[in-house]
């Protein structure tokens, strides 16, 4: 006998695994489709990168070039040229004159090497003594320009100029102190290169001061750019003109300064370089 509508209805709930549904579930198929879509996208990206890089070559380290950047590809706009930031100087000189490298290749790169090496010599402590200054200039200068260059550097030997560096009239530091003057090239470039002459610039960092615990002029670093005009004469690049300007100086590092004793030890233990590259 059927129950009246106002009586409570009874529902039978089957176990989950046995319930039937008029709409089959599609949840298990969705993760598989997502995975396939990701694999297709990754494959297409790899193919696109391979096609974009096809035919490109990476310049070998040690190829010619000078420090700096120009052009979007870093090559200075010359097809096939190495990046300007690539190290150069793959033909180091093997001969010296009074301890200074001479006999550079008759190339633009050879002129850059000469300019960098001459910047080291001109920034050395020997330039503040009359005898060694003349020796350095004789080794690196064009004979036709030697006297003019000598007259330009001679004021650095005056007693007043030496006193400003903490030296006496013979360019000697006070007892117990060591005079420091060193130059390290960071990069070079040439402008208007020809087989006969060129203008070269050398970006440098220098050290200067008196090393020692009682020094009132502690060793400090400074940045500057040396401009040199070089002439090909006597089968070598020789200096005909010279100037210097401050900077560009990078932002100083947040670094603890060494003590006077540490700087003195470093100056005495670490020798300078003959070659800049």
C-alpha positions as CSV (number, residue, x, y, z in Angstrom):
1,X,0.0,0.0,0.0
2,X,1.5,3.3,-1.0
3,X,2.4,5.7,1.8
4,X,0.7,9.1,1.9
5,X,2.8,12.1,0.8
6,X,2.9,13.5,4.3
7,X,4.9,10.5,5.5
8,X,8.8,10.7,5.8
9,X,10.7,9.3,2.8
10,X,13.6,6.9,3.3
11,X,16.7,7.2,1.1
12,X,19.2,4.4,0.6
13,X,22.9,5.6,0.3
14,X,25.1,3.1,-1.5
15,X,28.9,2.9,-0.8
16,X,30.9,5.5,-2.6
17,X,32.4,3.0,-5.0
18,X,29.0,1.6,-5.9
19,X,27.2,4.8,-6.6
20,X,26.1,5.4,-10.2
21,X,26.2,8.7,-11.9
22,X,24.5,9.8,-15.0
23,X,27.5,12.0,-15.8
24,X,30.9,10.2,-16.0
25,X,33.7,12.1,-14.2
26,X,36.4,13.7,-16.4
27,X,38.7,14.9,-13.5
28,X,41.2,12.2,-14.2
29,X,41.7,13.2,-17.8
30,X,42.4,16.9,-17.0
31,X,45.9,16.4,-15.4
32,X,47.0,14.4,-18.4
33,X,45.9,17.1,-20.8
34,X,47.7,19.8,-18.7
35,X,50.9,17.8,-18.7
36,X,50.8,17.3,-22.5
37,X,50.2,21.0,-23.0
38,X,53.3,21.9,-20.8
39,X,55.5,19.5,-22.7
40,X,54.4,20.9,-26.0
41,X,55.2,24.5,-24.9
42,X,58.6,23.6,-23.5
43,X,59.5,21.8,-26.7
44,X,58.5,24.8,-28.8
45,X,60.6,27.1,-26.7
46,X,63.7,24.9,-27.0
47,X,63.3,24.8,-30.8
48,X,62.9,28.5,-31.0
49,X,66.1,29.1,-28.9
50,X,68.0,26.7,-31.1
51,X,66.9,28.4,-34.3
52,X,67.8,31.9,-32.8
53,X,71.3,30.8,-31.8
54,X,72.1,29.0,-35.0
55,X,75.0,30.4,-36.8
56,X,76.3,32.6,-33.9
57,X,79.9,32.2,-32.8
58,X,81.5,33.1,-29.5
59,X,84.8,35.0,-29.8
60,X,87.7,33.3,-28.2
61,X,89.2,34.7,-25.1
62,X,92.4,36.5,-25.7
63,X,91.3,38.0,-29.0
64,X,92.1,41.6,-29.7
65,X,90.0,44.5,-28.3
66,X,90.1,47.1,-25.7
67,X,88.2,47.8,-22.5
68,X,84.8,49.5,-22.9
69,X,81.5,48.9,-24.6
70,X,80.0,50.2,-27.7
71,X,77.2,48.9,-29.9
72,X,74.4,46.6,-28.8
73,X,76.4,43.4,-29.5
74,X,79.5,44.7,-27.7
75,X,81.6,44.4,-30.9
76,X,81.8,48.1,-31.7
77,X,79.7,47.6,-34.8
78,X,82.4,45.7,-36.7
79,X,81.1,42.4,-38.1
80,X,83.1,39.5,-36.7
81,X,85.1,41.7,-34.2
82,X,85.6,40.5,-30.7
83,X,83.9,42.3,-27.8
84,X,85.8,45.4,-26.7
85,X,85.9,43.9,-23.2
86,X,87.8,40.8,-24.3
87,X,91.4,40.6,-23.0
88,X,94.1,41.6,-25.5
89,X,97.8,41.5,-25.7
90,X,98.4,38.0,-27.2
91,X,101.9,39.0,-28.4
92,X,103.7,40.1,-25.2
93,X,107.1,41.6,-25.8
94,X,110.2,39.6,-24.8
95,X,112.9,42.3,-24.8
96,X,113.5,45.2,-22.4
97,X,115.5,48.4,-22.1
98,X,116.5,49.4,-18.6
99,X,113.8,47.1,-17.2
100,X,111.0,48.5,-19.4
101,X,109.4,46.3,-22.1
102,X,110.2,47.4,-25.7
103,X,109.8,45.9,-29.1
104,X,106.1,45.9,-29.5
105,X,104.2,44.5,-32.6
106,X,103.6,47.0,-35.4
107,X,99.8,46.7,-34.9
108,X,97.0,48.5,-33.1
109,X,97.1,45.9,-30.3
110,X,100.9,46.4,-30.1
111,X,100.3,50.1,-29.6
112,X,97.8,49.5,-26.8
113,X,100.3,47.2,-25.1
114,X,103.0,49.8,-25.4
115,X,100.7,52.5,-24.0
116,X,99.7,50.4,-21.0
117,X,103.3,49.4,-20.2
118,X,104.5,53.0,-20.5
119,X,101.7,54.1,-18.2
120,X,103.1,51.7,-15.6
121,X,106.6,53.2,-16.0
122,X,105.4,56.8,-15.9
123,X,103.5,56.1,-12.7
124,X,106.4,54.4,-10.8
125,X,108.4,55.8,-7.9
126,X,111.4,55.9,-10.2
127,X,109.9,58.9,-11.9
128,X,110.6,61.0,-8.8
129,X,114.4,60.6,-9.0
130,X,116.4,62.5,-11.6
131,X,118.6,59.7,-12.8
132,X,115.9,57.0,-13.1
133,X,113.5,59.5,-14.6
134,X,115.9,60.2,-17.5
135,X,116.4,56.4,-17.9
136,X,112.7,55.7,-18.2
137,X,112.1,58.5,-20.7
138,X,115.1,57.5,-22.8
139,X,113.6,54.0,-23.0
140,X,110.1,54.9,-24.0
141,X,110.3,58.2,-25.7
142,X,110.7,59.1,-29.4
143,X,114.2,60.5,-29.6
144,X,112.9,63.5,-31.4
145,X,110.5,64.2,-28.4
146,X,112.8,63.2,-25.6
147,X,114.0,66.7,-24.6
148,X,110.5,68.2,-24.7
149,X,109.1,65.3,-22.5
150,X,112.0,65.7,-20.1
151,X,111.3,69.4,-19.6
152,X,107.6,68.6,-18.9
153,X,108.5,66.0,-16.2
154,X,111.3,67.9,-14.6
155,X,109.1,70.0,-12.3
156,X,108.2,66.8,-10.4
157,X,111.8,66.7,-9.3
158,X,111.7,70.2,-7.7
159,X,112.1,70.2,-3.9
160,X,108.7,71.7,-3.3
161,X,107.0,69.0,-5.4
162,X,108.9,66.3,-3.6
163,X,108.1,67.8,-0.2
164,X,104.4,67.6,-1.1
165,X,104.9,63.8,-1.3
166,X,106.7,63.7,2.0
167,X,110.1,63.3,0.4
168,X,113.4,65.2,0.8
169,X,115.3,66.9,-1.9
170,X,116.9,63.6,-2.9
171,X,113.4,61.9,-3.2
172,X,114.0,59.9,0.0
173,X,111.2,59.2,2.5
174,X,111.6,59.8,6.3
175,X,113.4,57.1,8.2
176,X,111.2,54.0,8.8
177,X,108.8,54.9,5.9
178,X,108.5,53.6,2.4
179,X,107.5,55.8,-0.6
180,X,104.8,54.0,-2.7
181,X,103.9,55.0,-6.3
182,X,102.4,52.3,-8.5
183,X,100.1,52.2,-11.5
184,X,97.9,49.4,-12.7
185,X,96.2,49.6,-16.0
186,X,92.6,48.6,-16.1
187,X,91.9,49.0,-19.8
188,X,93.1,50.6,-23.0
189,X,91.7,52.0,-26.2
190,X,93.2,53.7,-29.3
191,X,91.8,56.5,-31.4
192,X,92.8,57.4,-35.0
193,X,95.2,54.4,-35.4
194,X,97.5,54.4,-38.4
195,X,100.7,52.5,-39.1
196,X,102.7,55.6,-38.3
197,X,101.0,57.0,-35.2
198,X,98.1,56.6,-32.8
199,X,96.5,58.2,-29.8
200,X,96.1,55.7,-26.9
201,X,94.2,56.1,-23.6
202,X,94.9,54.0,-20.5
203,X,92.4,53.8,-17.6
204,X,94.4,53.3,-14.5
205,X,94.3,52.9,-10.7
206,X,97.2,54.1,-8.8
207,X,98.7,53.8,-5.3
208,X,100.5,56.7,-3.7
209,X,101.7,57.6,-0.2
210,X,104.1,56.8,2.6
211,X,103.8,53.3,4.1
212,X,104.7,53.0,7.7
213,X,103.2,53.2,11.2
214,X,104.3,56.8,11.7
215,X,103.1,58.0,8.2
216,X,101.1,61.2,8.0
217,X,100.4,60.5,4.3
218,X,99.0,56.9,4.3
219,X,98.9,55.0,1.0
220,X,95.7,55.6,-0.9
221,X,94.3,54.7,-4.2
222,X,93.1,57.0,-7.0
223,X,91.8,56.6,-10.5
224,X,92.8,58.5,-13.6
225,X,93.2,58.2,-17.4
226,X,96.5,58.6,-19.2
227,X,96.5,59.9,-22.7
228,X,99.6,59.0,-24.8
229,X,100.5,59.8,-28.4
230,X,102.7,57.1,-29.9
231,X,104.8,57.2,-33.0
232,X,106.3,54.2,-34.9
233,X,110.0,54.8,-35.0
234,X,113.1,52.6,-34.7
235,X,110.9,49.5,-35.2
236,X,108.9,50.2,-32.0
237,X,106.1,52.3,-30.6
238,X,107.6,55.4,-28.9
239,X,106.0,58.2,-26.8
240,X,105.8,61.7,-28.2
241,X,103.1,63.3,-25.9
242,X,101.5,62.6,-22.6
243,X,98.7,64.0,-20.4
244,X,96.6,62.8,-17.5
245,X,93.1,63.5,-16.2
246,X,91.2,62.3,-13.2
247,X,88.7,59.4,-13.2
248,X,86.5,57.8,-14.0
249,X,86.4,56.5,-10.4
250,X,84.1,53.7,-9.4
251,X,82.0,53.7,-6.2
252,X,84.3,52.8,-3.3
253,X,83.7,49.4,-1.8
254,X,82.4,49.0,1.7
255,X,85.7,47.4,2.8
256,X,87.8,47.7,6.0
257,X,91.0,49.7,5.4
258,X,94.2,47.9,6.2
259,X,96.4,49.0,9.0
260,X,99.7,50.9,8.3
261,X,101.6,47.7,9.2
262,X,99.5,45.6,6.8
263,X,100.1,48.1,3.9
264,X,103.8,48.2,4.7
265,X,104.0,44.4,4.6
266,X,102.1,44.2,1.3
267,X,104.3,46.9,-0.3
268,X,107.5,45.0,0.7
269,X,106.2,41.5,-0.1
270,X,104.3,42.1,-3.4
271,X,106.5,43.4,-6.2
272,X,105.1,45.5,-9.1
273,X,104.7,44.2,-12.7
274,X,106.9,45.0,-15.6
275,X,104.1,44.2,-18.1
276,X,100.7,45.6,-18.0
277,X,99.3,42.9,-20.3
